[in-house]
């Protein structure tokens, strides 16, 4: 029964069904935000939401039944359990905010779709490298904010008057949001301010942010290489099992052939008594046909038959 349930869970059609349920549930939760639809078809949307939740709970229970303790060792199973558990929590009183968290069930696509799972795994793998880049970016922002506060604080106090304001303005500049107007406001009193903003944008936007992309791409390549290695290892193991089975089959066939009696070369001869001589065939005279008596012998036989009569 457990193996049959495992086959159902691993079936591609069942996984597609779960993906369809997730998408439908996400759509219904989005439609609930439309006041007119919520007023006219609110009970239908609520029923679809409850059915989807029951399907998710049944899927988790089936996984627990199949995997047992291995269920807790898979982080994706814990992720699904957390999301479904939030949906099962009571959404009344002080916990009414949990009702808005039901949309988190759409994040179950991350654990169901293999391609999305690979992307998330690559991002998690890239976290150590990304942390170093975040420290570098924070250091560059801090140095640039201190410099901008001292250089342009009096020219544009609403943008560089204090250190927190300078940090926010430079972060806005780094993202490319309205940085031209920010630079022009400063350049009215400091015409050479474009040099500062150009260097800052080149360092932060075109160098540091591209380092993020490089680290993520490298992590995804490593993830893909590990998957290919795992597939090759599985294929090699499957090939070895097939070869071992063929070798064992050949041994069994050879053992069965060794137990068969040797083929008889000819018909078995009857046992002969000691001193017994085999009967000799009569010598055929030249010109005499085999199997037919001669004419003289036939006449003698007729005469003997007439005498007997």
C-alpha positions in Angstrom: 0.0 0.0 0.0 2.8 2.4 0.8 4.6 1.7 -2.4 1.4 2.3 -4.4 0.9 5.6 -2.6 4.5 6.6 -3.4 3.9 5.8 -7.1 0.8 8.1 -7.0 2.7 10.9 -5.4 5.5 10.6 -7.9 3.2 10.4 -10.9 3.6 13.4 -13.2 -0.2 13.7 -13.6 -0.7 14.0 -9.9 2.0 16.7 -9.7 0.3 18.6 -12.5 -3.0 18.3 -10.6 -1.4 19.9 -7.5 0.0 22.7 -9.6 -3.5 23.3 -11.1 -5.0 23.4 -7.6 -2.4 25.9 -6.5 -3.1 28.2 -9.4 -6.8 28.0 -9.0 -6.5 28.7 -5.3 -4.3 31.7 -5.9 -6.8 33.0 -8.5 -9.7 32.6 -6.1 -7.8 34.5 -3.3 -7.1 37.3 -5.8 -10.8 37.4 -6.8 -11.8 37.8 -3.2 -10.2 41.2 -3.2 -12.7 42.5 -5.8 -15.7 43.8 -3.8 -18.3 43.1 -6.4 -17.2 39.5 -6.9 -16.8 38.9 -3.2 -20.4 40.2 -2.6 -22.0 38.1 -5.4 -19.9 34.9 -5.4 -18.2 35.0 -2.0 -19.6 31.7 -0.9 -18.3 30.0 -4.1 -14.8 31.4 -3.7 -14.8 30.3 -0.1 -15.8 26.8 -1.0 -13.1 26.6 -3.6 -10.6 27.8 -1.0 -11.6 25.2 1.5 -11.5 22.4 -1.1 -8.0 23.4 -2.1 -6.9 23.5 1.5 -8.3 20.0 2.1 -6.4 18.7 -0.9 -3.2 20.2 0.4 -3.7 18.6 3.8 -4.5 15.2 2.2 -1.3 15.5 0.2 0.8 16.3 3.2 -0.7 13.4 5.2 0.0 11.0 2.3 3.6 12.2 2.2 3.9 11.6 5.9 2.5 8.1 5.5 4.9 7.3 2.7 8.1 8.9 3.9 7.7 8.7 7.7 10.7 10.2 9.4 12.3 11.1 6.1 9.5 13.7 5.7 11.1 15.9 8.4 14.5 15.7 6.7 13.3 17.4 3.5 13.2 21.2 3.9 10.6 21.5 1.1 8.2 19.4 3.1 8.7 21.6 6.1 8.1 24.6 3.9 4.8 23.2 2.7 3.8 22.3 6.2 4.4 25.8 7.4 2.3 27.4 4.6 -0.6 24.9 5.1 -0.4 25.3 8.8 -0.8 29.1 8.5 -3.9 28.5 6.5 -5.3 26.1 9.1 -4.7 28.6 12.0 -7.9 30.4 13.2 -8.3 33.8 11.5 -10.5 35.5 14.1 -9.9 38.1 16.7 -6.2 39.1 17.1 -5.2 36.4 14.5 -7.3 37.9 11.7 -4.1 39.1 10.0 -3.4 35.4 9.2 -6.3 35.5 6.8 -4.3 37.7 4.5 -1.4 35.2 4.6 -3.5 32.5 2.8 -2.0 33.8 -0.4 1.3 32.3 0.7 -0.1 29.0 -0.5 0.8 30.2 -4.0 4.4 29.9 -2.9 3.9 26.1 -2.9 4.8 26.3 -6.6 8.4 26.7 -5.5 8.3 23.2 -4.0 6.2 21.6 -6.7 7.8 22.9 -9.9 11.3 21.4 -10.3 12.7 24.4 -12.3 11.6 26.9 -9.6 13.0 24.6 -6.9 16.4 24.7 -8.7 16.3 28.5 -8.8 15.6 28.8 -5.1 18.3 26.2 -4.3 20.8 28.2 -6.3 19.8 31.4 -4.5 20.3 29.7 -1.1 23.6 28.3 -2.3 24.7 31.8 -3.4 23.9 33.4 0.0 27.5 33.1 1.4 28.9 34.9 -1.7 26.1 37.4 -1.7 26.7 38.3 1.9 30.2 39.5 1.1 28.9 41.6 -1.8 26.2 43.1 0.5 29.0 44.1 2.9 30.9 45.7 0.1 27.9 47.5 -1.2 27.0 48.8 2.3 30.6 50.0 2.7 30.5 51.9 -0.6 27.1 53.4 0.3 28.3 54.5 3.7 31.5 56.1 2.4 29.6 57.9 -0.4 26.8 59.1 2.0 29.4 60.6 4.4 31.1 62.4 1.5 27.8 63.6 0.0 26.6 64.9 3.4 29.7 67.0 3.8 30.0 68.1 0.2 26.4 68.8 -0.7 24.5 69.0 2.6 24.2 72.8 2.5 23.4 72.9 -1.3 20.5 70.3 -1.1 19.6 69.8 2.6 16.4 68.0 1.7 18.4 65.3 -0.1 21.8 65.3 1.7 21.2 67.2 4.9 21.8 64.3 7.2 23.5 60.9 7.0 20.2 58.8 6.9 18.8 61.2 4.2 22.0 60.9 2.2 21.9 57.1 2.4 18.3 57.0 1.1 19.1 59.4 -1.7 22.1 57.5 -2.8 20.2 54.2 -2.6 17.6 55.9 -4.9 20.4 57.0 -7.2 21.8 53.5 -7.3 18.5 52.0 -8.4 18.3 54.6 -11.2 15.2 56.2 -9.9 15.1 60.0 -10.8 18.9 60.3 -10.3 19.1 62.9 -13.0 17.0 65.5 -11.1 18.9 64.7 -7.9 22.2 65.5 -9.7 20.8 68.7 -11.3 19.6 70.0 -7.9 23.2 69.7 -6.6 24.8 70.9 -9.8 23.1 74.3 -9.6 25.7 75.2 -6.9 28.3 72.5 -7.5 28.8 72.1 -11.3 31.4 69.3 -10.9 29.0 67.1 -8.9 28.4 65.0 -12.0 31.8 63.5 -11.4 30.7 62.2 -8.0 27.4 60.8 -9.3 28.9 59.2 -12.3 31.6 57.4 -10.3 29.0 56.3 -7.7 26.6 54.9 -10.4 29.5 53.1 -12.2 30.7 51.5 -9.0 27.4 50.5 -7.4 25.1 49.8 -10.4 27.5 48.4 -13.0 30.0 46.6 -10.8 28.5 45.6 -7.4 25.1 44.7 -8.7 26.6 42.7 -11.5 28.6 40.8 -8.9 25.3 39.7 -7.5 24.3 38.3 -10.9 27.6 36.6 -11.3 27.4 34.8 -7.9 23.8 33.7 -8.6 24.7 32.4 -12.1 27.7 30.5 -10.7 25.5 28.9 -8.0 23.0 27.8 -10.6 25.8 26.3 -12.7 26.9 24.3 -9.7 23.4 23.2 -9.0 23.0 22.0 -12.6 26.3 20.2 -12.5 25.4 18.4 -9.3 22.0 17.4 -10.8 23.8 16.1 -13.9 26.3 14.2 -11.8 23.5 12.7 -9.7 21.7 11.6 -12.9 24.8 10.1 -14.3 25.4 8.2 -11.0 21.9 6.9 -11.1 22.3 5.8 -14.7 25.6 4.1 -13.9 24.1 2.3 -10.9 21.2 1.2 -13.1 23.6 -0.1 -15.7 25.6 -1.9 -13.1 22.5 -3.6 -11.7 21.5 -4.7 -15.2 25.0 -6.2 -15.9 25.0 -8.0 -12.5 21.6 -9.5 -13.4 22.8 -10.6 -16.8 25.9 -12.1 -15.2 23.8 -14.0 -12.7 21.5 -15.2 -15.4 24.4 -16.5 -17.4 25.6 -18.4 -14.4 22.2 -20.0 -13.9 22.0 -21.0 -17.5 25.5 -22.5 -17.4 24.6 -24.4 -14.2 21.4 -25.8 -15.9 23.3 -26.9 -18.9 25.8 -28.7 -16.8 23.1 -30.8 -15.2 21.6 -32.1 -18.5 22.6 -35.8 -19.5 24.9 -36.1 -22.5 23.2 -36.7 -25.9 23.1 -40.3 -27.1 25.2 -40.8 -30.1 23.2 -43.8 -31.4 20.5 -46.3 -30.5 21.3 -48.5 -27.5 22.5 -52.0 -28.4 20.9 -54.9 -26.6 23.1 -56.8 -24.2 24.8 -59.9 -25.8 25.6 -63.1 -24.1 29.2 -64.2 -23.8 30.3 -66.4 -26.7 27.3 -65.4 -28.8 28.1 -64.7 -32.4 26.0 -62.2 -34.3 24.0 -63.6 -37.2 25.7 -63.2 -40.5 23.7 -61.9 -43.5 23.6 -64.3 -46.5 26.0 -63.5 -49.2 24.3 -62.2 -52.3 25.4 -63.7 -55.5 26.4 -61.6 -58.4 23.5 -60.7 -60.6 20.9 -61.7 -58.0 18.5 -59.0 -57.1 18.2 -58.2 -53.4 14.9 -59.2 -51.8 13.7 -61.5 -54.6 14.5 -65.4 -54.8 15.9 -66.9 -58.0 13.8 -68.8 -60.6 15.1 -72.3 -59.7 14.4 -71.6 -56.0 10.8 -70.6 -56.9 10.3 -73.8 -58.9 11.5 -75.9 -56.0 9.1 -74.1 -53.7 6.2 -74.8 -56.1 7.1 -78.5 -56.3 7.3 -78.8 -52.6 3.9 -77.1 -52.3 2.3 -79.5 -54.8 3.8 -82.6 -53.1 2.3 -81.4 -49.8 -1.0 -81.0 -51.4 
